[in-house]
Amino acid sequence: MGGRPYALVAALLALVVLVGCDHPSQPHRASPAPVGSTSPARPAATGLTGRIAYNTEDGDLWVMNADGSGRHQVTHSGDGNDFDPSWSPDGRRIVFRTSRGEHLPDTASIGLDGIFVVNADGSGERAIHPPTGGLFPDWSPDGRWIAFSGVQPPSDRPDYLFVMRPDGTGVRPVSTALASECAEWSPDGSKIAFCGHWGSADSDFDVGVMNADGSHVRRLTNAPGHDYPGAWSPDGTQLAFSSDRNGSSEFWIMNVDGTHQRRLIDTPGAGEAPNAWLPDGRIVISSAKPDQVLPDWYLIRPDGTHITALPQLHGAQSPIDWLPCTPRTVC
């Protein structure tokens, strides 16, 4: 990893709060420990639907039903590391970031990796990243595009946002803002939330939003430290994000115009990050103390109440992707 802006991400890694941001390849471990093997400190969440894609500590992708059933391994990374999965909207494929991809040298130490697509049953794996590599892939709600961060040769400049078709063709930039990363499509696909610099390439990250074609870029946060988007509300009116403006990563919510920013919970000594906002209004968060290798997982309401545990995600790294069940989804 290393270099701008990944020193800050390394600090977040110590809290196991990735929020879709870069993390380095990890040592491969044989015989991965199963997730969902410990008892939660809080009551377990109920009424869960959908499918979850996640990676374990040994660097392989897995999928399961939201209740923990139907668990199966999707990728076999060998000595590599597969992480940061994003479902296609029909639930048939997953795009993910991997250390296994071959690309041009990362001269600016941005953290460029490979971007692969694989069928949910583990078949059909293929690389789709451009020659320069990429990071932070996120599948659009209509299934036509994958947003990602990348560079154009020469790569000795900050990265910015691109979109490409799921087969890797049609690559085009949609934002040239400094270090535009962490893309999150709005539920209707009309907008993209992202993290970026509004000063120099070494300045703090703040959350911004723009139209899907790159127009009407707006800055939403302006606070000391680093803010990263985590998830849109199902109706597209709010954004969950993480912020370390108070010294450690905390879980915040705001309106999509940047107003009414509020910290949802305060857990001293723990770093928290939103990963998904479910159709029933509950938000999936990861939470970890600095000495935790892997986070704990919870559901919480948008008003900060009724926190329940997700023991089926014990052993999963952050970020995960939670695909709701819809008439068009394979669940």
N, C-alpha and C positions, 0 to 999 in steps of 0.2 A: 504494500500500500504506500505509505510514506508520501511526503510532499504535500503541497497545497491541494485540496483542503482536508486531507485525510488524517492529519494529526488530530483534528477534532473528532473525527469518526473513531479513531482508536480509543479516545477517551470514552466515547459512548459505548464502545464494545466492552469496556470494563464493566459497564452496567448492563450488558446484554440488551441494549436498547438500540436497535438498528434502524427502525422506521424506514426500511427500504434502502438505507445507505450502505456504502461499500464496506465489506469486511474481507480480510485476507484469507488466502487458502489455509485450511487447518489440517493438522496431521490426520491421515486416514486411519481409522481404527476398524479392525475386523469385528464381525459379529455385533452389529449395533444393538444397543439396549432398546427394548421396546418402550414406546411412550405409553402414557396412561397407567403407570404402575405404582403410583403413590396416592395416598389419601389426601384430599384437599383439606385445608384448614377451615374453609367455608363450605356451606352446602353446595353440592354440585348443581350446575345449571340444568334446567329441563326444557322441554319444548324446542329442541334444536333440530333444524333441518338444513340441508345443503351439503356441500362437499368441501373438504379442506385439503389444500396442498401445502406441504411443509418440508423442511429438511432437518435431518438429525445431525448430531455432532460429528459423525464420521463423513458427512458431506454427500449423502445421497438424498434424492427426493422421494417422498412417500405421499400417498393420498389416502383418505378415509372419509366415511360418512361423518356428518357433524356429531353424531352420538358415539363415535369411536369404532363403529362396526365397519366391515368391509375394507380393513386396512391392507394396503399392499405397496410394495416397493416399485418405483417407477424408473429410476436411473441407477446405474452402477458406475460410480465416478472413479473407481480405482484409487489412484493416489491423488486425484483431483478433488475439487469441491464444487458441488452444484447447490445453488441457493437462490433466494429471492424469486419464488415462482409466481406466475400470474396466469389464471385460467383464461382460456377462450370462453366467450359468453355461452357457447353451447355445451361446455363441459367435456369436450372431446379431446382437447389439446392443452398443453401447458407450455408457456414460454418461460425460460429461466436463464439466470446468469451462471457462468461456469468458468473455473480456472482452466478448463481443458481446451478452450478455443485458441486457435492460432491466428495471430494478427500482427500488424506492424509494431515496431518497438514503441513503448509508451514513454516517449522522451520527456514528457512533463510530469510523469508519476501521478497521473490522474486516477489510476486504478482501473484502466480499461481491461475488460475480460472478454470472453466469448459470450454470445447469446445464442442459445439453442432452443428448438421447439421439439416436443416429444408428444406422442399420443398418450392419453391417460392410462392406457394399459401397458405402457413401456415400449411400444413398438414405434418405428418411424422416426427415431431421433435424428436430427440434422442440425447443422450450424446454419444460422441465418445472418450473423453479424457482418457488417461491412469490413473491408480489409483493415481498417483502423481499429476494429473492436468496438465495444460499447459497454454500457452499464445501465442499471435501473429499468429493465423492460416492463412495460405495462400494456395489456391488451385492451383495445377500445371496446366499448359496449356493443357496437354493431359488428364486431369481429373483423373489420376490414383493415385495421391498422394496429401496429405496435409502436408505442412511443418509447424512446430510449434516449440516453445521453451519449454523446460521442464527439468526435473531432473530425476535421478534414485535414488531409496532409497539407503542410507539415503539421504535426500534432503538438508542437511546442506552444500551445495556447490553451486557454480555459475551454472546457467542454460546453456544449449547449444542446438543446433539445432537437431531436429528429423524429420523424415517423417513417415507418417502412411497412410494406405488406408482409403478411405472415410467412411468405416464402423468401423474404429478404430482398425483394426487388422494390423499386420505387422509392428509394431512400431520398428524403428531402428534409432540409432544416425548417423548423417552425419557430425557433427563438435563437437569437444571437446574444442574449443577455449573458453576462459573465457567469460561468460555472452554473448553468441551469441544470438541475438534477431533480431526482425524486418525483418524477411525473406521476400524477394521479388523475385519471379521466373522471369527469363528472358523470353521474348516472345516465344522463341523456346523451353523452358524448360530445356536447357542444363546447365544453371548456376543459382545460387542463390546469390543475394546481401543480405547483412546483416549488422547489427551494432554489434560491439563487443569491448572488451578490448584487447589491446596488451601489457598491463602492469599488474598491480595488479587489483583485482576485484573492487577497488575503483577509478580506473583511468578513464580518459575520454573515451567516446564512439567514435569510428571511423568507417567508412564504409569499408567493405571488400567484396570480391566476391570469389566464389569457384565454382567448377564443382558441378553438382547436386548430385554426389556420395560422395562429401566431399573432393575430391582431389584438388590439386593446389589452395590452399587458398592464396589470395593476399590481402594485405592492400592497400586501395586506398586513404584514407585521413589520415593526420597526423597533426592535428591542435589543438590548445587549445580549450577546451570546448567539445561540443558533436555534432557529425554528425550522421544523420539517413537517410537511403535510403528511397525515396518516390515512384519513378516510373521509369521503363525502357522506353526508346524511342521505338517506334514501330519496328524499324529496329534492336534493340538490341545493338546499338553502343554508346549510351549515358545513363547516369543516372541522374535523378533529385534527389536532396537531400536537407535536411535542415541542417543548421549549426548555432550554436550560438558563433562561434569563435570571432565575433565582439561585443558580449555582449547581443544580442537578436537573436531569431530564424529568420533566413533569408533563402531565396530560392536560391539555387545554382544548377548549372549543371556542369557535367564533362564527359569526355570520359570514357569508361568502363575500360581503363587501368590506370585511375587516373589522366591523363593529362588534361590540359586546364580547370582547375577549375575556374569558374567565377560566381560571384553573378549576378543574373538576374535583380532584382529590389531592390531598397532601399526605404522602407517606414518608416520614422522615427516614433518610438513609437509603431509600429505594429509588430506582430510575424506572419510569413508566412510559409507555408509548402505545398509541392506538394503532391497531392493525386492520380492523374491519368494522363497518357499521351495518348491522343486520337489518333486514326489512321490518322486523318487529320493534325496532328502535334501540335495541341493546347494542353496546359497543364492546368489541373484543380488545382487551389490552394485555400487554406483557408487562411484567413487573419483576425487577431483580435488584438485589443489593449488590454492592461492588464486588463481593467475594463469590457471587453465584456464577457458575459456569453457564447455566441455562436458566431462562426466566420461568416464573410462575405465570399462569394464564387465568384471566377472569373475564366475566361479563359485567357490565355496569350500565345503568340507565343514564340518559343524557343529563339528568339533574344530580348525578353523583350518588344515587341511592341504589339499594338492592344489588350489592356486589355478590356474585356467585362464582364458583370455581369451575374450571374446565380441566379436570384431571386427565381427560383423554389426550391433552396436549402436553402432558409432562414429558420432557425430553425433546420437544420441538424447539428449534431456534426461531428467532424473530428476524425477518418478517415472514408471516404466513399469508396465504390467500384463501379466503372463505367465499365460495361460490354459492349464492342463493339458488334454491330450486324454483324454476319458472317453467311455463309450458314449453319453452324452447331448449331447456337444459336437460342433459342426460344426468339424472340423479339416481 
